[in-house]
């Protein structure tokens, strides 16, 4: 009997602690969730949420305070939006992710097999996040929500890029399953984010251009030293799109399934897929591609469908014999610097010297207008030099692109110098002529830089209003963001929502005498018609 009682006790204990399946949930049920205060709009650590949608592959929770503030029409619209999201996830997102990267992790507590999504209010800068602590029981991680869970900003619940946000965070969950659960290793953050950044493009939710402006503003940001800045996201996005463009999605897939992490996993995947190039080679080619983006230089030096070019920092060498210019500056780990030198006269000597303990690559282009030749500086102990013939004649500029290839230091220094090899005096007339020539070069450089700054700008040639979408909406949002006090949120989504409409109204009312008064209006309409477009184009 004693043994029987023990067996019954064990059986009852098993039944008591058996995890509750997702199937036991029903719409309207409430539950408290731990959230990250740094991602919550009100710095909360716990929010109450209720089940608003249950499908075969997904459970959707909505923060209760936010959900209850919505009127019935808005809740009905969101209910339909969440249903469409679940269909998209079941028919497209998950099947493609499963085929390439693997299945949803087997959770030690949540046996429903579903993805859970919690919508709660976050700062505008956040689209969502993933917390690996949720992958453990509360006994291992006290603030675990014990489910395959991702968090999405409720402010973007109606955004057209919602599926992209979900795909991004879902990729983090899949990465956890492939690395931490399977091999007990943690993926390098930069590569974790790179895969998540590429997934929306792979699924057709964007064309890879969403982060171009972030990259162009801070192109010298380190690829691997992750600090969570807009520059970090810009660099990893543009690099991973280049990587897949030229080496295929299998590099991301195979590197994810490897027990290695970061750069070593990429190198392993390259070998597996028959490539002789290393990660270092690809990174060097990428630094050239984002400068010239021209397939005529070679197939490695362009993107297939992304239009961007980095504007290099320009220095001017006096147009006279015996002139020289030198500088010393820093460069980030797995980062690059784009430097352009114009001016000078005669045969020029270019010298580069880096920190001898670091590994540099220095490709350079010598150009006459847009006609350039590409070469690589031969470095010995991080030092190299080259003589540039007939500068100011057949050649008018040099662009050099040092990049720092190291995992051991976060930042290093390098110096460079360019000088003519003759020391000839010139008379006043020749000096005047040389200065005139330099002015012409400077004017041409200003026009070139203006063109680079305007590259990719889409003209607004149609009426835009609430619900519009497209690149011209992005252009509108970029413009509104540049106007002080008009669009403080600064979101560049390509979707004309309520925030964009409010910004347009502010803009129209700021210039009411030119936009509204001629139409007999006293307040903004939020519709970008001919009068509003005309003023926008005038101010651009």
Protein Blocks (a to p, Z undefined) as FASTA:
>chain_A
ZZmmmmmmmmmmmmmmpccdfklpcehiacdddddfklpcnlpabdcdddfbdcfkbccd
ddfklmmmpcfklmmmmmmmmmmmmmmmmmmmmmmmmmmnopcdddfklmnopacddddd
ddfklgbdcdfklmpcfklmmkbghiacddddfklmmpmklmmmmmmmmmmmmmmmmmmm
mnopacdfklmmmmmmmmmmmnopaghlmmmmmmmmmmmbcfklcghiaklmmmmmmmmm
mmmmmnojklmmmmmmpmbecjllmmmmmmmnopabdfklmmmmmmmmmmnopaklopkl
ccfkbccddddddddddddehiacdddddddehiadddddeejedjddddddddfkbccd
ddddddehjaccddddddeehiacdddehihilpcbdcdddddddfkbfbdcdddddddf
bdcdddfklmmmmmmmmmmmmmmmmmmmmmmmmgoiacdfbdcdehiacjklmmmmmmmm
mpghklmnopaehpacfklmmmmmmmmmmmmmmmmmmnopabdehiacfklmmmmmmmZZ
